[in-house]
Each structure stands twice: as C-alpha cells, then as structure tokens.
Amino acid sequence: MTAVAAVTHSVAIDVRPVASTADREAFIRFQWEPYQGNAAFVPPLLMERRDFLNPKKNPFFQHADVELFLARRNGKIVGRIAAIEDRNYNKFHSSKTAYWGLFECLDDVDAAQAMFATVKAWSRARGLVGMLGPMNVSSNYDCGTLLDAFDKPPFLLMTYNPPYYATLIEACGQKKAKDLLGWSIDVTKAVPERVQKLAEKFRKREDLTVRPIDVKDMANEIEKIKRIYNDAWEQNWGAVPMTDDEFHHMAKDMKQLVVPELFLIAEVRGEPVAFAMTLPDVNRALAKVNGRLFPFGLVKLLWHMRKITACRLIALGIRKGFRKRGIDAVLYNDTLKNAQRLGYTDGEVSWTLEDNVLINRAIELMGAKRYKTYRMYEGPV
C-alpha cells in the first residue's frame, strides 16, 4: 500500500492511512460502530475480514493498489474508507478510474467530506481522473449503497448501510452512475405455468441439458464456470474479468456452501454454455455470532446453518452466442423447483442492472418482486 500524508481539516477531522496492525484491526472493527442497535446489520466474520484485507492472502492485490484510511475527530475514529486503483479495470476499460469503497461513517458530513477529499488527493497523485464506488473492492465482490428496505437484513455477499449514507456520499459531490436491483421471491409459490411451458419449449428446441455441479470434480467444473463467467460479464457495465487466482480463491471460499442442486450448469450437446449459482443465505447464521467463531461462535454458526431456509441466486451467466434463446428461463425454472424440493421458503435474486430490461423482465415473470435498490456513484477527482 502506498503511503499518503495525513489530511487535516479545519473541522478537526484527521484522516490518516492505516499504518500498523493495530490500525488495520481498528479499521475492521469500526464497521460495527454505525450499526449500534440496528437489528438488520449482519456482522462479518472478523477472521474473514482480516484475510480479505491481507495482500498475501487476497489475489485481488496482485493487480491493484489499496490504501485504507481512518478518520478521527479529537482522537476518536468516526469513519473509514479505502482508495483503490485496479490496474486490470483501467486496462480493460481504457480508463483512469479510482474506486472508493469499504466506506463506513458516523452521521458526520465533515468526516465523510474529509475522507473523500483524501481519496481524491490519493487518486490525483496517481494520475487518475475519475471515481467510482462503492466497490468492496471491485464489482466482482459486494458493491453499491443501499437506498431502501433498511429493515430487511442483507443476503449473503450483499451490502447493507444506514439510511443516511446516500446523503453523506452525495454531500461529497458523488452523482448517480447506475442503480443495481435486488429481487425478492417467495420460493413456496409454484413456478408460473407460462414459465414452465416456455422452459420446456426452450429446453427441447436448444437440445439443452441442465445438471447439478459435480462436487467430486470441482477443479474441472470451476474451469468451465470461469470461462462462462468471464465471457458472460465481459460487456456488463462496471465489469472486469477475474484473474485465475481470484476465481479459484473465491471458488475455494464458496465451495463449502455449495448445494449441488442449486448450482446448475447448462449444456448444449455436452458443451457448457451457462450456469446459475444459488447459495444458502448463510447471513441468517452469521447474524447470530457477531463476527466471532471462538470460543462458542463456531458451534452456534453450525447449529443455525442447519436451519437456513433462504437462498440467493448470485449469478446467472450465459455465453455469447447462446443468449436470447430461453436458457435463462430454463435455469430460473429448474433452480426454483429444486429450491422448493429442498425446503427453501425465501429467496433473493441479486443484483441486476437497472437497465438490463430483458433479465429484469424474466425475473418478474418468475414471480419475483423488486424490493431493494443499490446505487453506484461516480465523480471527478
């Protein structure tokens, strides 16, 4: 991480880079502060956050520089933020963009403005000209500022924040870049008959086979999924292909959560062309342990994981050349039916781009209802 001089403001907000293990731990633990008394907040696992921010353990750092900052008022931490230069993103998009992310702040506009001013100075020093965020730490991870449904806890790998965050961010000169949508679905309801008929029509027409992921052959399965993923998201707004190391690192983390019947691969005459990844909403269990696995958190976590009845459709990707052929309808249909058989009752499909009309329409046909909005912001540095 590149050192940046402290930025001191007239309102007594002192913003300094994280420079020690103690600072890093303070950065991680500050996430709890804005959510005191908030029942919807799901604390992350402390050990997971330490690994995530460790350049030796997170392969994202192989192609990105990340500077973490803490803001203090009279010595007390009042906010945190990360400044990020993802070289892969800028190369892929031929841009000079800085991300900002991992933003947490008390309801203190002076602190927010001081932190954004620091990120802007950091970015200008690197020759970057634009800002995009929040990215935690790219679009391949969680991103976006929640604008509504603050009484609803976040599903696995989705963001959550207090209602005042949008006001703070906009007070720092950030403007809407794009909204991301979250959809709620009642898994207990039957798949609409029209969708079932269309799915069977498309399945036969495309000679399509849909199968569960083979957990006994995960190495080969992951390679197939990686090729589909990078091809499917290549032209999406804000997207950047994952490196091999990133993809395998994320797959390793998720492997223990995989329910094969909810992780489906679609093949046309034996060729993998699409996948749909749905995972149990482990956040329902994480909410019970307050970030700690020891001494008793692990037992509590495992106990509550057995009772999870909610799941999230995290990704549905279709290779170029196989889109607009109904494959998405088949995957939605099969995923929902499998979830019903497994006893799930609640689901979320997230996130989708606000202007992805075809996908959003397909999700609505499945009976899902839009219930959350996450905003991405942009601005000059």
ABEGO torsion letter per residue (X at the ends): XBBBBBBBBAAGBBBBBBABAAAAAAAAAAAAAAABGBAABBBBBAAAAAAAABAAABAAAAABBBBBBBBBBGGBBABBBBBBBBAAAAAAAGBBBBBBBGBBBBBBAAAAAAAAAAAAAAAAAAGBABBBOBBOABAABBBEBBABGAABBBBBGBBBBBAAAAAAAAAAGBBBABBBBBBBBBAABBBBAAAAAAAAAAAAAAGBBBBBBBAAAAAAAAAAAAAAAAAAAAABBGBBBBBAAAAAAAAAAAAAABBAAABBBBBBGGBBABBBBBBBBAAAAAAAAGGBAOAAAAAAAAAAAAABABBBBABBBBBBGABGAGAAAAAAAAAAAAAAAAGBABBBBOBBBAABAAAAAAAAAAGBBBABBBBBBBBBX
